[in-house]
Amino acid sequence: MSKHIFKDRAAHVPDFCRPTVDVIAQFSGKWSIFVLGSLNTGPRRFTELEESVTGISQRMLTLTLRTLERNGLVSRQVTPSIPPRVDYELTDRGRSALAPLTALHLWAQEHNDGIEESRRAFDDRDV
């Protein structure tokens, strides 16, 4: 995404918060997290990723991998052959993202029941 588009999208965000907002937006959809998690065990070919990330379409996997590669979280290695072999692998930056994502995952699991209870209580209120 160009800086111009990002500035428009986050115009109301203070400058010191923009990097955080941008990174959180990267992981706001489920596919990036699933793809990173799938690559945690090592390099994978496109078809292996497609099989390991249940429910993702080829188009969405392609878009997700391109975004992750653009952000330096995933590398793409093409081996000349017929057909060409393409492998995807976490970069050092991608591996470093796993710890905070895992921490967030554990926090969500720990607090899920309470969050659902709070939602029910909120939705049942007479406002």
C-alpha positions in Angstrom: 0.0 0.0 0.0 1.4 3.4 -0.8 2.1 5.9 1.9 -0.5 8.2 0.4 -3.2 5.6 0.8 -2.1 4.8 4.3 -2.1 8.5 5.3 -5.6 8.8 4.0 -6.7 5.7 5.8 -5.1 6.7 9.1 -5.4 10.5 8.9 -7.0 10.7 12.3 -4.2 8.6 14.0 -1.4 10.4 15.7 2.0 10.0 13.9 3.5 7.9 16.8 0.6 5.4 16.5 0.6 4.9 12.8 3.1 2.0 12.7 1.1 0.2 15.3 -2.2 0.8 13.5 -0.6 -0.4 10.2 0.8 -3.6 11.8 -2.5 -4.4 13.5 -4.3 -4.0 10.2 -1.9 -6.5 8.7 -3.1 -9.1 11.2 -6.7 -8.1 11.5 -7.9 -10.8 9.1 -7.6 -14.4 9.9 -5.7 -15.5 6.8 -2.3 -13.8 7.5 -2.2 -15.4 11.0 -3.1 -18.9 9.6 -0.5 -18.6 6.9 2.2 -17.5 9.3 1.3 -20.3 11.6 1.5 -22.8 8.8 4.9 -21.6 7.8 6.1 -21.9 11.4 7.1 -25.5 10.7 9.3 -24.6 7.7 9.1 -23.8 4.0 6.0 -24.9 2.1 4.9 -24.9 -1.4 1.7 -23.1 -2.5 -0.4 -26.3 -2.6 0.9 -27.4 0.8 -0.2 -24.0 2.3 -3.6 -24.3 0.5 -4.1 -27.7 2.1 -3.0 -26.6 5.6 -5.1 -23.4 5.7 -8.6 -24.8 5.7 -11.2 -22.7 3.9 -8.8 -20.3 2.1 -9.3 -19.9 -1.7 -6.4 -19.8 -4.1 -7.0 -16.2 -4.8 -7.0 -15.2 -1.1 -3.9 -17.3 -0.4 -2.2 -15.6 -3.3 -3.2 -12.1 -2.1 -2.2 -13.0 1.5 1.2 -14.3 0.5 1.9 -11.2 -1.6 1.0 -9.0 1.3 3.2 -11.0 3.7 6.0 -11.0 1.2 5.6 -7.2 0.6 5.8 -6.6 4.3 8.9 -8.7 4.6 7.3 -11.5 6.7 7.5 -14.2 4.1 10.1 -14.9 1.4 9.3 -16.5 -2.0 11.9 -18.8 -3.6 11.3 -19.9 -7.2 13.2 -22.9 -8.4 13.4 -23.2 -12.2 11.7 -26.5 -13.3 8.7 -27.6 -15.2 6.4 -26.6 -13.7 8.4 -24.0 -11.6 8.7 -24.9 -7.9 7.8 -22.0 -5.6 8.5 -22.2 -1.9 7.4 -19.8 0.8 9.2 -19.4 4.1 9.1 -17.1 7.1 11.7 -14.4 7.2 13.4 -13.4 10.5 10.8 -10.7 10.8 8.0 -13.2 10.2 9.4 -15.5 12.9 9.6 -12.6 15.3 5.9 -11.9 14.8 5.0 -15.4 16.0 5.7 -14.6 19.7 3.4 -11.6 20.1 0.7 -13.4 17.9 0.9 -16.5 20.1 0.6 -14.3 23.2 -2.5 -12.7 21.8 -3.9 -16.1 20.9 -3.4 -17.4 24.4 -4.9 -14.2 25.9 -8.0 -14.6 23.6 -8.4 -18.2 24.7 -8.0 -17.4 28.4 -10.6 -14.5 28.2 -13.0 -15.8 25.6 -15.6 -17.1 28.0 -15.6 -13.8 29.9 -15.8 -11.7 26.7 -18.8 -13.8 25.5 -20.5 -13.4 28.9 -19.9 -9.6 28.8 -21.4 -9.5 25.3 -24.5 -11.4 26.4 -24.9 -9.1 29.4 -24.5 -6.0 27.3 -26.9 -7.2 24.6 -29.5 -8.1 27.2 -29.5 -4.7 28.8 -32.4 -2.3 28.4 -30.9 0.8 26.9 
